[in-house]
């Protein structure tokens, strides 16, 4: 019997309220900043899990610590905000492997614990396991391809933004993502696994 890997692209987004939330966070509203963190942290962690799973939590913490003092200077929509955070995270990865262990994020006096966002139920545990399966599959691609697929599918950036971040042409990104997704489809078929996002993400790489 085939099994199903969780859809890694169905993530919470702030949507039309993003501009107002951003302005409030830039003005020092703790509740608005917490909302930015809660909605964006899962995306950031999933991207970092593909890039460097052993230090994903630490790098995510360092990313937010670096982003916080720069937040007032950020200007853009929610997609641009994700791209901005990812760019900071990629820079933080350079030195991240020297560190080990996990810690809570300390942001301007605000402490966030990973387990505090929702009760640890059996259903949530199964969802986390399925999500981790999907991320591991993406991580098995060549590193540069895995990163582009993660930026396109997990973070939800458009081709031009991915190209800017990774320093490649838009055409090269399209080809790499297309080949990466085809490779994932082949692996999933061989393992008799259905990726919930297969039809969705294959239609989003153009």
N, C-alpha and C positions, 0 to 999 in steps of 0.2 A: 504494500500500500504506500502510495506517495505521501510525503509529508509537506507541510507548508512553512515557508520562512516568512516571518513578519515583514510587513511593509515598513521600510525604514524611511520613507518619504512623507508619511502622514504625521507631520509634526505640528504642534500648536503654533499659531502665528498671531501677532497683534492686529495686523491688517490695517483698516482705515483709522484706527485709533493710535497708530504708531507715532505720528507727528506730535500729537498732544502728550503722549507718554514720554517721548524723548525730551520735549521742552520742559516738562515737569521734572524729569530726572536731572537735566542740565541745571535746573534752578535749585537742586538740592533736595528734592522730594524723595525721601527714602522709599515710600511705597511704590513710586513710579520706577525707581531704579530696581527694586526687587522684582517688579513685573518684567522689566527688560531682561534681568538675569534669568528668571524662571522660564521665560519663553525662548531664550536664545541658548542657554546652557546645554540643553539636550542636543541641539544641533552641533555646537562646538565640541562636545564630548564625543559624539559619534564620528565626526571628522577626525579628531585626534586619535580615536581608537583605531581607525584605519591606518593612520600615519605612524603612530608610536603608542601602542596599547599599554606598554609597561609604564609610561609616564603621562598618560592622558590626563589624569586628574590633576597632577602637579602643574602641567603646562596650562591647563584650563584656568587654574587658580592664578598663575603668573600672568596669564593673558588679561584677566579681569583687573588685576592689580595695576597692570600697565595701562589699561584702557581708561580706568577711572579718572586719573588726572587729565586725560586728553578729551574726555567726553564733551566738555563744553565747546570744543573746537570742531566736533563732528557735525557734518551737514549732509544729509542724504535720507533716502527712504529705508525701509526695513531690509530690503535686499542688499543695499549698499552697506548697511550696518553690519550685516552678517559677513560680507566681504571684508570689511574693515577689521573685524575681530579675527577672522581667519588669517589675514595678513600679519597681524600682531602675533598670533599663535605660531605661524610658520617661523617667524623670527625667533620666538622663544624656544623653539625646538632645537636651535643650534647648540644651546648650552644645557638643555634639559637632561640629557643622559647622564650627567654627573650627579644627578640627585636620585634619591630612592625614597620609598615609603609614600604614604598618602597623608594628606592633612586637609582640614576644612579650610575653605576660603575665608580670609579675613579682609573685608572690604569696607574701609572707612568706618569701622566700628560695627559693621553688620556681619554677623556670622551665619553662614549657610551650611547645613549638614545635608549630605546627599539623601539620607534616610528620612528627612523631615518633611518632604514634599507630599508623601502619600503613605498610607499604611502598607506594611510588607505582607501582602496577601499572596496566596498560592497563585492566583491569576496573574498578578503583577510579576511574580517570579518567573512564570512561564513566558510572559511577554518579554521580559528582559533576556531570558535564555534564547528565545527565537530571534530577537534583535541582534544579540551577540553572534548568533550563527550567520546572519546576513552580513554583518560587518566583517566577520572572519573570511567569508567568501570573497568580498571585495578586496580585502587585504592580501589575498593570494595572487592578485594580479601583479604585474611588474610595478614597482613602487611609483613611478611617475604616472602610469596609467591609473593605478588605484587612487592616487590623489586627485586626478582630473575627474574620474567617475564620482568620487566622494564629493567634490566641490559642486559638480553638476547635479547629482541625484540627491545627496544627503543635505547639503547646505542650500541647494536650490538656486545657485547662481546661474546667470545666463552665460552663453559661450564667450562673449566679449570680456566679461568680468573674470572668468576662469583663465582666459588667455592672458589677461593683464597680470593676474596673480602669479601664474607659473612661468611667465616670460616666453610664451609661445604664440604662434599665429592662431587666429580663430579657426582656420582650416585644419591646422594640426590638432587642435583640441577636438574638433568634430570627429576627425578620423580616429583619434585615440579612444575617445569615449565610445564611439560606435563599435570599434574592435573589442574594447573591454566588455561592453554589454553582450556582444555576441559570444565572447569567451565565457562569461558568466552563464549565459543561457545553455551553452554546451555542457559546462560542469554540472549545472542543475539537472539537466536531462540525464546525464550519466549517473547521477546520484538519486534519480527519481524524486527530485524535490521541485516543488512549485514555488517560485518567488512571486508573491502577491503583486509586486510592482512591475513584473516583466512587461506586460503590455503597455503600462503607463510610461516607464522610463525609456523604453525603446522608441516611443513616439516623441520624447522630449529632447533627444540629443541634437536635433537639427537646429 
